[in-house]
Amino acid sequence: RIGGALTVHACTNHLSKNGNVGPIIEINQKELVVSCHQVEPNVITFNATISACEKRGELEHALHVFGTVLGSRVELQATTFNSVISACEKAADWKMALQVFSAMVQSNINFDAITCNALMSACENCGEWE
C-alpha cells in the first residue's frame, strides 16, 4: 500500500498467489473493472487476472478478459496468450487453445517453449494428437 491505496504490484501479487479474482476484479458482460482503487488495467493486471481465472478453472472469464485485452490498446505479449492457452488446457478445450494460438500467430507475437508445451498439453489431455 502506498498512502492507503493498493499498488499494481499488490493487486497482481494477490491475484497470482491466491487465484482469487473476486475482491480485486469484477468481470461482467460489458467490462473488466479493477477494484484496486485507482489502479489502471495494464498488461500486468490483465495477465494476472487471466492467470487467476486459469487457476480457478474459469475459462469463460479468462476468455472475456482476453477479449478485453485484444480490444484495448494494451501491448500484447506471449505471456498473455500462454495464460489463455493454459486456461484452455485446464478446461480441456483443445479447440479453443488452437484458436488462441492462431490469434497469437496472426498478431505476430513470437511463441516460445511455454506456448508449445501448453498447446501440446491441451491436446494431450483431450487425446487429440493429430
Buried (B, 14 or more C-beta within 10 A) or exposed (E): EEEEEBBBEBBBEBBBEBBEBEEBBEBEEEEBEBEBEEBEBBBBBBBBBBBBBBBBEBBEBBBBBBEBBEEBEBEBBBBBBBBBBBBBBBBEBBEBBBBBBEBBEEEEBEBEEBBEBBBBBBBEBBEEEE
